[in-house]
Amino acid sequence: VAAARYYRDKVGFTYDSFYGDPPHFCILHRDGRSLMLARADAADVKPHWKAVAQMWNAYFWVDDAEAMYEELRRRGAKIDYELATKPYGCREFGIQDLDGYDIAFGQLLPSA
């Protein structure tokens, strides 16, 4: 529930309901994309960056990385790494959620 609220309040996703009692699953939506959250025992999972350096758990392609970055910064999302042009031809930044998962947002540059 706390994670879903973070994604709603800080990242701009919406959701209709939680599933289970107690709640253990939620589907969030934003800009035609979905993100599914499920409750898990913290001992069973870990953020990808702890297994592979600088690796995110999810990556969303966006049309305007600068605008998305400014919106999420304004909403108070925890910026994991700042907006930058990457050597692989993307304008990209990352956030970190309440559980330490890295979520990246990237815009493919025309020259890439």
C-alpha positions, 0 to 999 in steps of 0.5 A, spaced: 500 500 500 505 504 501 509 503 495 502 504 491 501 510 494 508 513 493 508 511 485 501 515 485 503 521 489 511 522 487 511 518 480 504 520 477 501 513 476 494 511 478 490 505 481 483 503 482 484 498 487 488 493 491 487 485 491 487 481 497 486 481 504 491 484 507 492 487 500 498 484 496 497 486 489 496 492 485 496 494 478 498 502 477 497 506 470 500 512 467 501 514 460 498 508 457 503 503 461 502 499 467 506 497 473 504 491 477 506 491 485 506 485 489 508 484 496 514 479 497 518 478 503 524 482 503 529 477 505 526 473 498 528 479 493 533 485 492 533 491 487 537 489 481 543 494 482 545 490 488 546 484 483 548 488 477 552 495 478 547 501 475 542 496 473 534 498 474 528 494 476 524 497 470 525 502 464 520 506 461 521 510 455 518 517 455 517 522 449 520 528 453 525 526 459 526 533 461 519 534 462 518 528 466 524 529 470 522 536 472 515 533 474 517 527 478 522 532 482 517 537 483 512 531 486 518 529 491 520 523 487 527 520 490 532 522 484 537 516 484 541 519 478 540 526 475 538 527 468 543 526 463 545 524 455 547 517 455 553 514 451 547 509 448 543 515 445 538 516 450 536 522 455 535 519 461 534 519 469 532 514 475 528 514 481 528 510 487 522 507 490 521 506 498 523 499 497 530 501 494 528 499 487 531 503 481 526 506 476 529 509 469 526 514 464 529 514 458 528 518 451 531 516 445 535 521 442 533 522 434 541 521 432 541 514 436 
